[in-house]
């Protein structure tokens, strides 16, 4: 009667023979069929530093702005190459260094959503998209 036992949390049904196997099993030990990766919807790590949408870390951008802001490093990091070149051209004035220092502090203190919106200057409501999954 062991085949009728209730599926445990760390177990899944084999995609081929339907028997209960371990979730970690890549290949069913009963029929030898390779399993598809389990869906991980809703378990995305949202707090791993880098933003899931832009792939940019506001901590890295902030530190670059504070340490290398005079060279536009944080602008290059965030993909704003034009601004980065502008900072680089005027680095001798030390103005970019001051701006970078302030921008770096802002990056570090603002919310993840506010930082993410810097990559979407249009009015797209990027924070709503993830809630509209069909
Ligand atoms: Zn199987």
Backbone and ligand atoms as CSV (ligand in chain L), in Angstrom:
chain,resi,resn,atom,element,x,y,z
A,1,UNK,N,N,0.832,-1.200,0.000
A,1,UNK,CA,C,0.000,0.000,0.000
A,1,UNK,C,C,0.862,1.242,0.000
A,2,UNK,N,N,2.157,1.098,-0.112
A,2,UNK,CA,C,3.016,2.264,-0.004
A,2,UNK,C,C,2.772,3.235,-1.148
A,3,UNK,N,N,2.226,2.783,-2.257
A,3,UNK,CA,C,2.033,3.670,-3.397
A,3,UNK,C,C,0.842,4.599,-3.199
A,4,UNK,N,N,0.037,4.340,-2.196
A,4,UNK,CA,C,-1.134,5.181,-1.987
A,4,UNK,C,C,-0.897,6.256,-0.931
A,5,UNK,N,N,0.312,6.337,-0.436
A,5,UNK,CA,C,0.578,7.314,0.626
A,5,UNK,C,C,0.441,8.742,0.090
A,6,UNK,N,N,0.203,9.647,1.010
A,6,UNK,CA,C,0.009,11.050,0.634
A,6,UNK,C,C,1.353,11.672,0.254
A,7,UNK,N,N,1.322,12.477,-0.804
A,7,UNK,CA,C,2.547,13.156,-1.251
A,7,UNK,C,C,3.012,14.147,-0.191
A,8,UNK,N,N,4.287,14.056,0.139
A,8,UNK,CA,C,4.856,14.967,1.121
A,8,UNK,C,C,5.284,16.267,0.450
A,9,UNK,N,N,5.643,17.259,1.293
A,9,UNK,CA,C,6.015,18.574,0.760
A,9,UNK,C,C,7.259,18.505,-0.115
A,10,UNK,N,N,8.157,17.583,0.207
A,10,UNK,CA,C,9.394,17.514,-0.566
A,10,UNK,C,C,9.305,16.454,-1.660
A,11,UNK,N,N,8.082,16.126,-2.040
A,11,UNK,CA,C,7.902,15.111,-3.061
A,11,UNK,C,C,6.988,15.631,-4.177
A,12,UNK,N,N,7.144,15.060,-5.362
A,12,UNK,CA,C,6.303,15.427,-6.494
A,12,UNK,C,C,5.880,14.149,-7.196
A,13,UNK,N,N,4.920,14.287,-8.104
A,13,UNK,CA,C,4.528,13.155,-8.922
A,13,UNK,C,C,5.419,13.101,-10.157
A,14,UNK,N,N,5.876,11.931,-10.514
A,14,UNK,CA,C,6.678,11.754,-11.712
A,14,UNK,C,C,5.859,12.183,-12.926
A,15,UNK,N,N,6.502,12.923,-13.832
A,15,UNK,CA,C,5.791,13.420,-14.998
A,15,UNK,C,C,5.497,12.305,-15.995
A,16,UNK,N,N,6.094,11.165,-15.803
A,16,UNK,CA,C,5.887,10.068,-16.751
A,16,UNK,C,C,5.000,8.975,-16.173
A,17,UNK,N,N,5.408,8.416,-15.043
A,17,UNK,CA,C,4.668,7.269,-14.501
A,17,UNK,C,C,3.712,7.687,-13.384
A,18,UNK,N,N,3.819,8.926,-12.894
A,18,UNK,CA,C,2.876,9.411,-11.894
A,18,UNK,C,C,3.139,8.932,-10.486
A,19,UNK,N,N,4.236,8.218,-10.280
A,19,UNK,CA,C,4.557,7.762,-8.936
A,19,UNK,C,C,5.156,8.913,-8.127
A,20,UNK,N,N,5.070,8.789,-6.795
A,20,UNK,CA,C,5.609,9.827,-5.926
A,20,UNK,C,C,7.121,9.674,-5.832
A,21,UNK,N,N,7.825,10.744,-6.175
A,21,UNK,CA,C,9.287,10.739,-6.094
A,21,UNK,C,C,9.739,12.004,-5.378
A,22,UNK,N,N,10.991,12.024,-5.007
A,22,UNK,CA,C,11.551,13.191,-4.334
A,22,UNK,C,C,11.566,14.387,-5.289
A,23,UNK,N,N,11.278,15.577,-4.735
A,23,UNK,CA,C,11.269,16.790,-5.542
A,23,UNK,C,C,12.642,17.049,-6.144
A,24,UNK,N,N,13.701,16.689,-5.401
A,24,UNK,CA,C,15.052,16.964,-5.873
A,24,UNK,C,C,15.491,16.001,-6.967
A,25,UNK,N,N,14.740,14.915,-7.156
A,25,UNK,CA,C,15.154,13.898,-8.117
A,25,UNK,C,C,15.067,14.444,-9.538
A,26,UNK,N,N,16.194,14.400,-10.248
A,26,UNK,CA,C,16.176,14.845,-11.638
A,26,UNK,C,C,15.647,13.744,-12.539
A,27,UNK,N,N,15.897,12.522,-12.127
A,27,UNK,CA,C,15.447,11.382,-12.926
A,27,UNK,C,C,14.637,10.464,-12.025
A,28,UNK,N,N,13.456,10.087,-12.488
A,28,UNK,CA,C,12.593,9.196,-11.711
A,28,UNK,C,C,13.283,7.853,-11.508
A,29,UNK,N,N,13.442,7.428,-10.253
A,29,UNK,CA,C,14.108,6.139,-9.999
A,29,UNK,C,C,13.239,4.944,-10.387
A,30,UNK,N,N,11.967,5.190,-10.646
A,30,UNK,CA,C,11.057,4.091,-10.951
A,30,UNK,C,C,10.967,3.830,-12.444
A,31,UNK,N,N,10.894,4.900,-13.262
A,31,UNK,CA,C,10.774,4.707,-14.701
A,31,UNK,C,C,11.947,5.290,-15.472
A,32,UNK,N,N,12.830,6.027,-14.789
A,32,UNK,CA,C,14.040,6.514,-15.446
A,32,UNK,C,C,13.833,7.722,-16.333
A,33,UNK,N,N,12.665,8.376,-16.240
A,33,UNK,CA,C,12.410,9.534,-17.097
A,33,UNK,C,C,12.894,10.798,-16.391
A,34,UNK,N,N,13.586,11.645,-17.137
A,34,UNK,CA,C,14.055,12.916,-16.576
A,34,UNK,C,C,12.861,13.841,-16.302
A,35,UNK,N,N,12.888,14.487,-15.128
A,35,UNK,CA,C,11.792,15.355,-14.732
A,35,UNK,C,C,12.028,16.773,-15.213
A,36,UNK,N,N,10.924,17.445,-15.510
A,36,UNK,CA,C,11.046,18.878,-15.817
A,36,UNK,C,C,11.285,19.625,-14.525
A,37,UNK,N,N,12.025,20.744,-14.600
A,37,UNK,CA,C,12.240,21.532,-13.388
A,37,UNK,C,C,10.926,22.003,-12.794
A,38,UNK,N,N,10.837,21.935,-11.483
A,38,UNK,CA,C,9.604,22.340,-10.816
A,38,UNK,C,C,9.380,23.838,-10.995
A,39,UNK,N,N,8.136,24.250,-11.194
A,39,UNK,CA,C,7.871,25.689,-11.325
A,39,UNK,C,C,8.188,26.409,-10.031
A,40,UNK,N,N,8.808,27.561,-10.147
A,40,UNK,CA,C,9.213,28.312,-8.953
A,40,UNK,C,C,8.490,29.649,-8.889
A,41,UNK,N,N,7.297,29.731,-9.499
A,41,UNK,CA,C,6.550,30.988,-9.472
A,41,UNK,C,C,6.260,31.389,-8.033
A,42,UNK,N,N,6.416,32.662,-7.761
A,42,UNK,CA,C,6.108,33.158,-6.431
A,42,UNK,C,C,7.224,32.956,-5.440
A,43,UNK,N,N,8.301,32.332,-5.862
A,43,UNK,CA,C,9.407,32.121,-4.937
A,43,UNK,C,C,10.662,32.816,-5.421
A,44,UNK,N,N,10.490,33.834,-6.263
A,44,UNK,CA,C,11.652,34.566,-6.745
A,44,UNK,C,C,12.301,35.317,-5.591
A,45,UNK,N,N,13.597,35.232,-5.479
A,45,UNK,CA,C,14.281,35.981,-4.419
A,45,UNK,C,C,14.293,37.465,-4.732
A,46,UNK,N,N,13.553,38.241,-3.965
A,46,UNK,CA,C,13.412,39.668,-4.251
A,46,UNK,C,C,14.421,40.505,-3.485
A,47,UNK,N,N,15.123,39.893,-2.564
A,47,UNK,CA,C,15.997,40.665,-1.685
A,47,UNK,C,C,17.451,40.254,-1.820
A,48,UNK,N,N,17.881,39.981,-3.032
A,48,UNK,CA,C,19.257,39.528,-3.183
A,48,UNK,C,C,20.176,40.637,-3.663
A,49,UNK,N,N,19.769,41.905,-3.457
A,49,UNK,CA,C,20.661,43.011,-3.784
A,49,UNK,C,C,20.404,43.569,-5.159
A,50,UNK,N,N,20.558,42.744,-6.184
A,50,UNK,CA,C,20.302,43.213,-7.535
A,50,UNK,C,C,18.807,43.213,-7.805
A,51,UNK,N,N,18.333,44.205,-8.495
A,51,UNK,CA,C,16.912,44.268,-8.780
A,51,UNK,C,C,16.549,43.256,-9.845
A,52,UNK,N,N,15.408,42.573,-9.685
A,52,UNK,CA,C,15.041,41.534,-10.641
A,52,UNK,C,C,14.682,42.085,-12.017
A,53,UNK,N,N,14.302,43.343,-12.117
A,53,UNK,CA,C,13.889,43.896,-13.403
A,53,UNK,C,C,15.059,44.505,-14.162
A,54,UNK,N,N,15.796,45.360,-13.516
A,54,UNK,CA,C,16.897,46.030,-14.203
A,54,UNK,C,C,18.181,45.226,-14.101
A,55,UNK,N,N,18.269,44.349,-13.096
A,55,UNK,CA,C,19.497,43.610,-12.875
A,55,UNK,C,C,20.592,44.453,-12.254
A,56,UNK,N,N,20.243,45.672,-11.853
A,56,UNK,CA,C,21.232,46.569,-11.266
A,56,UNK,C,C,21.017,46.661,-9.766
A,57,UNK,N,N,22.106,46.715,-9.041
A,57,UNK,CA,C,22.044,46.864,-7.599
A,57,UNK,C,C,22.181,48.328,-7.230
A,58,UNK,N,N,21.232,48.825,-6.452
A,58,UNK,CA,C,21.317,50.233,-6.068
A,58,UNK,C,C,22.471,50.450,-5.102
A,59,UNK,N,N,22.846,49.412,-4.375
A,59,UNK,CA,C,23.996,49.536,-3.477
A,59,UNK,C,C,25.272,49.724,-4.293
A,60,UNK,N,N,25.419,48.915,-5.342
A,60,UNK,CA,C,26.600,49.052,-6.202
A,60,UNK,C,C,26.611,50.413,-6.879
A,61,UNK,N,N,25.450,50.842,-7.383
A,61,UNK,CA,C,25.371,52.141,-8.050
A,61,UNK,C,C,25.691,53.259,-7.063
A,62,UNK,N,N,25.183,53.140,-5.845
A,62,UNK,CA,C,25.428,54.160,-4.838
A,62,UNK,C,C,26.898,54.254,-4.475
A,63,UNK,N,N,27.530,53.100,-4.284
A,63,UNK,CA,C,28.945,53.101,-3.923
A,63,UNK,C,C,29.800,53.634,-5.063
A,64,UNK,N,N,29.435,53.269,-6.284
A,64,UNK,CA,C,30.178,53.781,-7.443
A,64,UNK,C,C,30.047,55.300,-7.516
A,65,UNK,N,N,28.824,55.799,-7.237
A,65,UNK,CA,C,28.612,57.244,-7.282
A,65,UNK,C,C,29.447,57.965,-6.236
A,66,UNK,N,N,29.515,57.376,-5.037
A,66,UNK,CA,C,30.246,58.023,-3.950
A,66,UNK,C,C,31.760,57.944,-4.187
A,67,UNK,N,N,32.229,56.784,-4.624
A,67,UNK,CA,C,33.673,56.574,-4.747
A,67,UNK,C,C,34.219,57.064,-6.081
A,68,UNK,N,N,33.475,56.802,-7.162
A,68,UNK,CA,C,33.965,57.113,-8.501
A,68,UNK,C,C,33.000,58.006,-9.258
A,69,UNK,N,N,32.172,58.737,-8.513
A,69,UNK,CA,C,31.165,59.573,-9.160
A,69,UNK,C,C,31.768,60.620,-10.084
A,70,UNK,N,N,32.964,61.113,-9.739
A,70,UNK,CA,C,33.619,62.118,-10.556
A,70,UNK,C,C,33.972,61.622,-11.943
A,71,UNK,N,N,34.043,60.297,-12.092
A,71,UNK,CA,C,34.330,59.709,-13.395
A,71,UNK,C,C,33.064,59.178,-14.053
A,72,UNK,N,N,31.918,59.412,-13.421
A,72,UNK,CA,C,30.651,58.955,-13.996
A,72,UNK,C,C,30.448,57.457,-13.912
A,73,UNK,N,N,31.176,56.794,-13.015
A,73,UNK,CA,C,31.117,55.334,-12.952
A,73,UNK,C,C,29.697,54.832,-12.707
A,74,UNK,N,N,28.958,55.532,-11.836
A,74,UNK,CA,C,27.604,55.075,-11.519
A,74,UNK,C,C,26.682,55.266,-12.718
A,75,UNK,N,N,26.957,56.283,-13.540
A,75,UNK,CA,C,26.138,56.494,-14.739
A,75,UNK,C,C,26.389,55.385,-15.758
A,76,UNK,N,N,27.663,55.045,-15.933
A,76,UNK,CA,C,27.986,53.949,-16.852
A,76,UNK,C,C,27.359,52.648,-16.347
A,77,UNK,N,N,27.434,52.435,-15.026
A,77,UNK,CA,C,26.888,51.211,-14.440
A,77,UNK,C,C,25.388,51.109,-14.699
A,78,UNK,N,N,24.705,52.243,-14.638
A,78,UNK,CA,C,23.251,52.225,-14.803
A,78,UNK,C,C,22.835,52.314,-16.267
A,79,UNK,N,N,23.817,52.256,-17.162
A,79,UNK,CA,C,23.489,52.228,-18.583
A,79,UNK,C,C,23.288,53.596,-19.194
A,80,UNK,N,N,23.506,54.655,-18.404
A,80,UNK,CA,C,23.364,56.020,-18.923
A,80,UNK,C,C,24.735,56.494,-19.414
A,81,UNK,N,N,25.134,55.921,-20.554
A,81,UNK,CA,C,26.488,56.167,-21.051
A,81,UNK,C,C,26.701,57.631,-21.384
A,82,UNK,N,N,25.686,58.280,-21.963
A,82,UNK,CA,C,25.818,59.694,-22.323
A,82,UNK,C,C,26.137,60.548,-21.117
A,83,UNK,N,N,25.391,60.320,-20.039
A,83,UNK,CA,C,25.648,61.071,-18.812
A,83,UNK,C,C,27.030,60.730,-18.265
A,84,UNK,N,N,27.402,59.467,-18.377
A,84,UNK,CA,C,28.714,59.045,-17.891
A,84,UNK,C,C,29.838,59.786,-18.594
A,85,UNK,N,N,29.722,59.898,-19.918
A,85,UNK,CA,C,30.740,60.618,-20.691
A,85,UNK,C,C,30.780,62.082,-20.271
A,86,UNK,N,N,29.583,62.651,-20.051
A,86,UNK,CA,C,29.501,64.052,-19.613
A,86,UNK,C,C,30.251,64.239,-18.290
A,87,UNK,N,N,30.010,63.294,-17.344
A,87,UNK,CA,C,30.708,63.357,-16.056
A,87,UNK,C,C,32.212,63.260,-16.273
A,88,UNK,N,N,32.592,62.354,-17.196
A,88,UNK,CA,C,34.011,62.118,-17.438
A,88,UNK,C,C,34.679,63.362,-18.010
A,89,UNK,N,N,33.988,64.018,-18.936
A,89,UNK,CA,C,34.555,65.205,-19.592
A,89,UNK,C,C,34.780,66.328,-18.575
A,90,UNK,N,N,33.843,66.435,-17.631
A,90,UNK,CA,C,33.916,67.537,-16.672
A,90,UNK,C,C,34.498,67.112,-15.324
A,91,UNK,N,N,35.161,65.952,-15.298
A,91,UNK,CA,C,35.645,65.450,-14.013
A,91,UNK,C,C,36.669,66.402,-13.388
A,92,UNK,N,N,37.399,67.146,-14.245
A,92,UNK,CA,C,38.433,68.050,-13.720
A,92,UNK,C,C,37.835,69.206,-12.926
A,93,UNK,N,N,36.530,69.482,-13.118
A,93,UNK,CA,C,35.899,70.576,-12.382
A,93,UNK,C,C,35.492,70.162,-10.972
A,94,UNK,N,N,35.543,68.860,-10.717
A,94,UNK,CA,C,35.135,68.282,-9.431
A,94,UNK,C,C,33.618,68.371,-9.201
A,95,UNK,N,N,32.908,69.048,-10.115
A,95,UNK,CA,C,31.451,69.104,-9.969
A,95,UNK,C,C,30.834,67.707,-10.080
A,96,UNK,N,N,31.237,66.902,-11.063
A,96,UNK,CA,C,30.673,65.544,-11.137
A,96,UNK,C,C,30.934,64.730,-9.872
A,97,UNK,N,N,32.084,64.965,-9.238
A,97,UNK,CA,C,32.393,64.226,-8.014
A,97,UNK,C,C,31.388,64.562,-6.918
A,98,UNK,N,N,31.038,65.853,-6.843
A,98,UNK,CA,C,30.069,66.288,-5.827
A,98,UNK,C,C,28.683,65.741,-6.172
A,99,UNK,N,N,28.325,65.863,-7.453
A,99,UNK,CA,C,27.026,65.334,-7.879
A,99,UNK,C,C,26.957,63.827,-7.627
A,100,UNK,N,N,28.038,63.138,-7.980
A,100,UNK,CA,C,28.064,61.685,-7.798
A,100,UNK,C,C,27.925,61.292,-6.345
A,101,UNK,N,N,28.567,62.096,-5.473
A,101,UNK,CA,C,28.482,61.824,-4.038
A,101,UNK,C,C,27.021,61.899,-3.580
A,102,UNK,N,N,26.343,62.970,-3.997
A,102,UNK,CA,C,24.946,63.135,-3.588
A,102,UNK,C,C,24.063,62.055,-4.226
A,103,UNK,N,N,24.298,61.786,-5.512
A,103,UNK,CA,C,23.488,60.767,-6.181
A,103,UNK,C,C,23.694,59.400,-5.549
A,104,UNK,N,N,24.945,59.128,-5.192
A,104,UNK,CA,C,25.230,57.848,-4.543
A,104,UNK,C,C,24.475,57.703,-3.232
A,105,UNK,N,N,24.440,58.791,-2.458
A,105,UNK,CA,C,23.717,58.761,-1.177
A,105,UNK,C,C,22.223,58.575,-1.432
A,106,UNK,N,N,21.720,59.243,-2.480
A,106,UNK,CA,C,20.293,59.101,-2.802
A,106,UNK,C,C,19.977,57.663,-3.192
A,107,UNK,N,N,20.835,57.073,-4.030
A,107,UNK,CA,C,20.609,55.685,-4.449
A,107,UNK,C,C,20.535,54.768,-3.234
A,108,UNK,N,N,21.441,55.000,-2.290
A,108,UNK,CA,C,21.521,54.098,-1.141
A,108,UNK,C,C,20.337,54.265,-0.204
A,109,UNK,N,N,19.734,55.459,-0.193
A,109,UNK,CA,C,18.685,55.715,0.793
A,109,UNK,C,C,17.283,55.572,0.215
A,110,UNK,N,N,17.154,55.663,-1.115
A,110,UNK,CA,C,15.806,55.590,-1.670
A,110,UNK,C,C,15.321,54.143,-1.737
A,111,UNK,N,N,14.031,53.983,-1.998
A,111,UNK,CA,C,13.463,52.645,-2.023
A,111,UNK,C,C,13.857,51.927,-3.312
A,112,UNK,N,N,13.709,50.608,-3.287
A,112,UNK,CA,C,14.032,49.821,-4.477
A,112,UNK,C,C,13.177,50.240,-5.658
A,113,UNK,N,N,11.905,50.537,-5.383
A,113,UNK,CA,C,10.992,50.915,-6.469
A,113,UNK,C,C,11.426,52.235,-7.089
A,114,UNK,N,N,11.787,53.202,-6.238
A,114,UNK,CA,C,12.226,54.498,-6.744
A,114,UNK,C,C,13.490,54.335,-7.580
A,115,UNK,N,N,14.392,53.481,-7.104
A,115,UNK,CA,C,15.624,53.252,-7.860
A,115,UNK,C,C,15.308,52.590,-9.197
A,116,UNK,N,N,14.415,51.621,-9.154
A,116,UNK,CA,C,14.063,50.907,-10.387
A,116,UNK,C,C,13.441,51.862,-11.406
A,117,UNK,N,N,12.666,52.819,-10.922
A,117,UNK,CA,C,12.007,53.752,-11.828
A,117,UNK,C,C,13.009,54.603,-12.597
A,118,UNK,N,N,14.234,54.684,-12.118
A,118,UNK,CA,C,15.251,55.438,-12.840
A,118,UNK,C,C,15.567,54.782,-14.173
A,119,UNK,N,N,15.270,53.503,-14.294
A,119,UNK,CA,C,15.537,52.795,-15.542
A,119,UNK,C,C,14.333,52.874,-16.480
A,120,UNK,N,N,13.253,53.431,-15.989
A,120,UNK,CA,C,12.032,53.534,-16.793
A,120,UNK,C,C,11.516,54.972,-16.682
A,121,UNK,N,N,12.167,55.868,-17.391
A,121,UNK,CA,C,11.809,57.279,-17.250
A,121,UNK,C,C,10.410,57.569,-17.790
A,122,UNK,N,N,9.871,56.680,-18.642
A,122,UNK,CA,C,8.510,56.882,-19.115
A,122,UNK,C,C,7.527,56.614,-17.974
A,123,UNK,N,N,6.248,56.816,-18.264
A,123,UNK,CA,C,5.253,56.723,-17.200
A,123,UNK,C,C,4.755,55.307,-16.972
A,124,UNK,N,N,5.476,54.336,-17.494
A,124,UNK,CA,C,5.050,52.949,-17.299
A,124,UNK,C,C,4.999,52.604,-15.817
A,125,UNK,N,N,3.925,52.026,-15.404
A,125,UNK,CA,C,3.781,51.625,-14.011
A,125,UNK,C,C,4.377,50.242,-13.829
A,126,UNK,N,N,5.681,50.193,-13.693
A,126,UNK,CA,C,6.351,48.894,-13.662
A,126,UNK,C,C,6.048,48.130,-12.388
A,127,UNK,N,N,5.622,48.834,-11.341
A,127,UNK,CA,C,5.381,48.128,-10.097
A,127,UNK,C,C,4.076,47.355,-10.140
A,128,UNK,N,N,3.228,47.669,-11.118
A,128,UNK,CA,C,1.934,46.992,-11.182
A,128,UNK,C,C,1.980,45.729,-12.037
A,129,UNK,N,N,2.972,45.640,-12.907
A,129,UNK,CA,C,2.976,44.555,-13.881
A,129,UNK,C,C,2.974,43.175,-13.231
A,130,UNK,N,N,3.751,43.034,-12.164
A,130,UNK,CA,C,3.901,41.706,-11.584
A,130,UNK,C,C,2.605,41.224,-10.936
A,131,UNK,N,N,1.691,42.161,-10.655
A,131,UNK,CA,C,0.443,41.745,-10.013
A,131,UNK,C,C,-0.611,41.329,-11.035
A,132,UNK,N,N,-0.324,41.549,-12.319
A,132,UNK,CA,C,-1.305,41.265,-13.363
A,132,UNK,C,C,-1.011,39.982,-14.107
A,133,UNK,N,N,-0.346,39.066,-13.439
A,133,UNK,CA,C,-0.083,37.786,-14.095
A,133,UNK,C,C,-1.385,37.053,-14.384
A,134,UNK,N,N,-1.550,36.564,-15.605
A,134,UNK,CA,C,-2.799,35.857,-15.932
A,134,UNK,C,C,-2.902,34.529,-15.202
L,1,ZN,ZN,ZN,8.496,7.741,-13.187
